[in-house]
Amino acid sequence: MRKPLLLAALAAAGALAQTLPPPKIEPRSWLTLEQVLDSVEKHYPPLLAAVQDKVIASADVLVAESRFDLSMKAYWEGDYLGFYDNQIFKSSLEQPTQFQGMTFFGGYNLGRGSFASYDGKNQTDTGGEYRAGVRAPLFRDRAIDARRADLQKALIGRRIADLGVDQQRLVILQLATRRYYDWVAAGRRYQIAQDVLQVAEVRDKQLRATADAGQIPPVDVTDNMRAIYTRRGQVVEAQRGLQLAAIELSLFYRDARGEPVLPPESLLPPEFPVMREITEERMKEDIELALRRRPEIQRFSAQRSQVEVDRRLAENQLQPNVDLTLAYTRLLGDRLVRRGPEDLIASLNFDLPFQRRAAKGRNALALARIEQFEQRERFARDQVTAEVRDAYSALVAAYQRAKLLRQEVEVTLELELAERQKFQLGDGTLFLVNLREQATFDTAIREVSALNDYFRALALYEFAIAEAISARPKAGAGQVP
């Protein structure tokens, strides 16, 4: 049986190896996933660039609305050297509306001097002529016209831009989530490597003292040094992995100025969050949820609505153009002209191209594009369903693997403890103890990888069901004044 000094040394080292405690961090003093995602929403440049698509689309709406702006026109003309000496002033206001394609107009005319008979309409009484009226299409352009079609398409385009931003947002948040858990996993690997190294270093001091006392052969010290060098290499490798994960995470985690922040080791959480199991019944419900949420499906529907506007406009162009105009005029001042002083003028304007090939071609084009978008939307729905099922399958496999590895870690720890007790009783060797500790280390590292795979799969599953669309507020979009 070995000497008491050696037994005490190995017992101390064994106790350290069994606990492998995570770093002691006060609750909520570490970097959380929510903080990273908040940083992404506020400062991640690709997402902020995508948000500008909403501003651009709002500007397009403003441009389309401008075609319904109130317009004012004015005109002046004077003739001084000819046989007729006169001056003419004309002004008008015109307000197109979205109601039935109607346009309201009004104005004031003043004509002074002498006029030829063919210009008699330019002459007014001394107080001038006021007029007001309305133009209304009776067939073509009544239900829809080019101006209203452009506005409707711009409004749908703004919705499409929102959906495009949502799609990019989902991808970015999923990637940020995966980078965060990669960083957590790298931190856990680094901590485990440090703990295992510490076990060997503590044991080295005790073994050297025991060897100097002649109680164990020097080869045990040498064998332990081999383990120390191996484990130092593992620490260096794990540290490099942690540095790389921090650099990749810094692209998403930024300060108030939007500059990347390398998260220090002190902000590492002590462990992964608790895993949660998702049932197949929940998955089936989530498929329906995903079909309602996923932006690409809604995007195809919105694009089809845009083309539907084109189709209705093309059908509108097949109708005859019959415009009714009603105008009321009133002359004021001393009577100089024979017309008036009040007039109500009604007019009809008829226009119909016989072949109407342009309208027929646009209608056929719109129908074909509508069919295209219907088929694309159908396939997108099938694709989303397949993505949710695949993400669920990966999540279940990762969950089961992580649970099995947790059990494997417990078994390897028991074997390590048993091997250490055998060595303490003189029935084993330090070489076998080191092998058991290395097996525990390898299994613990695989467990970390399995946990990381689980949370990466969870991020993919939440992406597939568009969880971020409803779970988080959207990044702000600028508004066009």
N, C-alpha and C positions, 0 to 999 in steps of 0.2 A: 504494500500500500504506500502511496506517495506521502510525502511529508506534509504537515499541516500548512506550511507557508504556501506551497503550491496549490493545495486545495482551496485556500482562501482566495488566492489570485484568480483561479479559474472560476470560482463561484461569483466573484465580482464581475469578471468579464462576461460570464454567462447571463447574469442578471441584466447587464447592459444590452446584450444581444437580443434577449427575449422581448424587452420593452420596445426598442426602436421608436422612442417617443417622437411625435411630430413637434415642430417648433412651437413654443408656448407663445401664443399671440392673443391679445385681448380680443373679445368678440367685436366684430365689425371694424377692426383696425386694419384688415387686409383689403386688397383690391377685389371688388365684386364684379360679377358679370354685368350687373345693372349699370355700374359706373362706366364700364367700357362702352356699353351700348348707348348710354346717354351722350358720351363723348362723340361717338360716331354720328349720332343725330345732329349734334351741334357743330362739329368741326371737321368731319371727314370730307376732304375735297371732292372726290368723285360723286358723293351723294349730294353735296351742295351744288355741284355742276349740273347734276341731273334735275335738281329742283328748279333750275333756271328754265327748263323746258316748260314748266307751268307758267312762268312769267311770259315766255315767248307766246304760248298759246293764248294767254289773256290779252296780250297785245294784238294778236290776230282777231280776237273777238271785238276789240275796240276799233280796229280798222273796218271790220264788217259793219259795225254799228254806225260808223261815220257816213255810210251811204244813206242813212235816214236823218242826217243833220239838216237843220233849217238853213236854207241858203238865201242870200240876198244878192240882187243884181241891180245895177244902175247904169244909165246910158244918157249921154247928152250929145246933141248935134246942133250946129248952127250953120245957116246958109246966108251969106251976106253979099256976095258980089253978083249973083244971078238975078234973073227976072223976079224970082220969088225970094223974099227976105223973111226968114223964119228961124225959130229956135225950138228944139224938141228936147224934153227931159222925160225919161221913163225910169221907173224903179219897180221892183217886184220882189216878193217873198214867196218861197215855195217850201212846203213841208210834206215830204213823202211819209207815209205811215205803213205799218205792218198790217193794218186792218183792211182786209179785202183788196189790198194793193192800191188803195185810194191815195190821191195826192191833193192837198189843199193849196190854194195859191191866192195871192192878193197883190195889189200894187197901186201906184199913182202915176198918171201921165199928165203932162202939161205941154201943150203946143201953142205957140204964139207966132203971129205974123201971117203972111199970105202963103197959101199952099196950092199946088196944082190939084186938079180934080181927082187925079189918081192917087194923090196923097192926102185926100180929105180926112181919112181916119186919124191922121196925126194931129189935126186941129181940134182943140177943146174949147169949152167955154172959159171965161176968165179965171174961174176958180179951179180949173183942172178937172180931171176925171179919176174917180176911185173905182176900183173893181175888185171882186172877190169871187171865188168859185171852187169847183172840185172836179177832178177827173177820176173816173172809176172804170176799171176794166170789167166787162160783162162776161167774158169767156176766158181767153188766155190771160194769164197773170193775175187772175182773181184769187185762186186758192194758193198759188205760189208763184214767185217770180225769181229772177236771178239774184236780186238783192236779198230777199228773204232766204233763199237757198244758201247763199254764201254765209249769212248770219247763222243759220241752223247748223251748217257744217262746221263753222268756227266754234260754236258752243259744244258740239260733239267732239271737236278736236281738242278742246280744253279738257274734256273728260278723258280722252285718250291719253293726253299728256299726263294727267294725274295717275292713270293706270300704269303708264310707262315708268313713272317715278316709283310707284309702289313695287313694281317688278324688280327694279334695280335695288330698291331698299331691302327687299326680302333677301336677295342674293348677298348684299353687303353685310347685313346683320347676321346671316348664317355664317359667312366667312369670319366675321369678327368673333362670333361665339366659338367657332372651332379653334381659332388662334388663341383665344383665352384659355380653353381647356388644354391645348397643347402646352401652353406656358405653365399651367397648374401641374400637368403631368411631368413636365421637365423639372419643375421644382421638387416634386415628390421623389423622382429618381435621384436627384442630387442629394436630397436629405437622406435617403436610404443608403446611398453610397458613402456619405459622410459617417453615418451611424455604424455601418459595418467596418469602416476603416478605424473608427474610434475603438471598437471592440478589440481589434488586433493590436492597436497601439497601447491600450491599457494592459493587455495581456503581455506585450513585449517587455514592459518595465518589470512586471512581476516574474516573468520567466528568466530574465537576466539576473535578477536577484537570487532566484532559486538555483540557477546554473552556477553562479559564483559560489554559492554555498555547497556545491557538489551534489545537490539532490536530484538533478536531472542532467542528461547529456547535453552538450552544447548544440547538437544537431537540432534539438527542439527549438532553440532560439533562432537558428538559421531558417528552419522551416517556417517559423512565424514571420520572419523578415520577408521571406518570399511572398507570403500572403499579404503583408503590408504593401509591398511594391505593386502587387497586382491590384490591390484595392485603391491605391493612390492613382493608378492609371484609370480605374473606373471612375474615380472622383473627377479627374481632369476631363474625361469624356463626358460625364454628366454635366459638369460645369459649362462646357462648350455648348451642349444641347440647351441648357437653360439660357445662356446668353443669346443664342440664335432665336429661341422662342420669344425672348423679351424684345429683340429687335423687330421681329415680325409683328408682335402685338403692338409695338409703339406706332405702327402705321395707323392703328385704329384708336389707340389711347392717346389723347392729346390734351394740352393745357388750354387755359382760357384764350390764349393767342392763336390756338390752332397748331402749335408746334408739337411734333412727336415727343412723347415722354417714355423713356426706358424705365419700366417698372422695376424697382429694386427688389432684391431677394426678401427684404423685410416685409414687403406687401403680399407675399405669397400666402394663400389660405392654408390652414393646417392640414386640410384633407379635402377630398372631393365632396360635393353635396350628396345627400342620400338618393340612391336610385329609386325610381318608381316604375312599377310594372304597368304596362298598358294592355288591356284585354282586347281580344278580337272584336267584341261587341263595340268597344269604344272606337276601334279602327274603322268599322263600318259606318259609324256615325260621323267620324271625321272625314270620310270620303265625301259624304254629302256636303259637309261643311266646306271642304276644299273646293268643290265644284261651284259653290256660291262665292267663295272668297278669291280664288286665284285670279290675279289681274289679267293674265293672258287670255283667259276665257271671256272675261268681260270686255277685253280689248277687241277681240274678234267681233263680238256683238255690236260694240260701238262703231267699228269700221263698217260693218254691214249697214248700220243705221245711216252712216254718211252716204253710202252708195244708194240707199233707199231714197234719200233726198234728191240725188241726181236722177233717179228713175222717175220720181214724181215731177221733177222739172222737165224732163224729156217728154213725158206724157202731156204736160201743160203746153209744150211747144207744138204739139199736134193739133191743138184747137185753133179756131179762127180768132184773130185779134179784133175785137169790137170794143172800142172805148167810148164811153159817154162823158161829155163835158158839159157842165152847167156853169155859166158865168153871169154874174150880176154886175152892172156898171151904173154909175151915177155921176152926172155932170153938175158942177157947181159954178156959181157966179153968173155974170151977164151972159145972156144967150147969144152965141156966135155961130153955132152949128145947128143943123136941122135935126140931127138924131137926138135921142134922149128926151128929157133929161134922165130917164131911167130905162134900162134895157135888161132883159133876161134872155140870154142866148143859150140855146141847147144845140149840141152837135154830136154826130156819131162818126166814128172813124173805123173803117173796115179794112182788114189786111189778112190775106191767106195765101201763102205759097202752096201751089198745087201738089208738088211731089213731097215736100217736107222730108227729104231724105236725111238731112242733118239730124232732125229730131228723132227719126226712126232709128238711125245708127246709134245715137246716144242712149236710146231706150234699150236696144239690144245689148249694148256694152254694159249698161248698168245691171241688167238681168243676169248676164254672165258673171259679173263680179260678185253679185249677191250670192249666186250659187257657189262660187269659190269660197267665200267667207263662211257659208254654212257648212261646207265640207271641212274647212280648216278648224272651225269651232268644234265640230263633232270629233275630229281626231284629237284636238287639244283636251277635250273632256276624257277621252279614252286614255290619253297619255297621263293626265293628272291622276286618274284612278290607279294606273299602273305604278306611278311614282309613289303614291301613298302606300300601296301594298308592299312595294319593294323596301321602302323606308321602314315600314313596320316589321318586315321580316328581318332586316338588318338590326333593328332595335331589339327585337326579341332574342336574336342570337347573341348580341353583345351583352344583354342582361344576363342570360343564362351562363355565358362564359365567365363573366365577372363573378357571379355567385360561386361557380365551381372553383375558380382560382382563389377566392377567399377561403374556401374549404381546404384547398391544396396548401395555402400558406399556413393554415393552422396545423395541418399534418406535418409539414416540413419543420415547423417550429418544435413540435413534439419530438420528432426524430432527432433534431439538433440537440434538444435538451437531454434526450436519452443517451446520445453519443457522448455528450459532455460528462454526464454522470458516470458512464463507463470509464472514461479517461481518468476522472477523479479517483475512481476505485482501482485504477491500475490495470483495467481490462481493455483499454483502447489506446489509440495513438492520437497525437496532435494533428497528424495528417488527415485522419478521418474527421476530426472535429472541424478542421478548415473546410473539408469537402461538404460537410453538412451545413456549415454557415454559408458557403458559396451557393449551395442549393436553395437555401432560404432566400438569399439575396436575389438569385435568378427568378425564383417564383414570385417574390414581391415586385420585382420589376415587370414581370409579365402581368401581374394583377393591375399595376398602374396603367399599363398599355390597354388592358381590357376595360378598365374604367374610362380611360380616355376615349376608347372606341365607342363605348356606350353613350357618352355625352356628345360625341361627334355625330353619332347616329340619331340621337335625340334632336340635335340641331337640324339635321337633314329632314327628320320627320316633321318638325315644326315648320320648316320651310315648305314642305310638301302640302301641308294643310293651311299655309299662310297665316300662322298663328300671330306673327308680328303685326298683321294688318289691324287686328282688333285689340291686341294686348298692349300696344305701345302707341303714344301719340305720334303723329306724323311730323317729319321735319317741316319747318315753316317754309312757306313759299312767298316770294315777293308779290306785291300787287301792283298792277298798272293803274296809275291815278286816272 
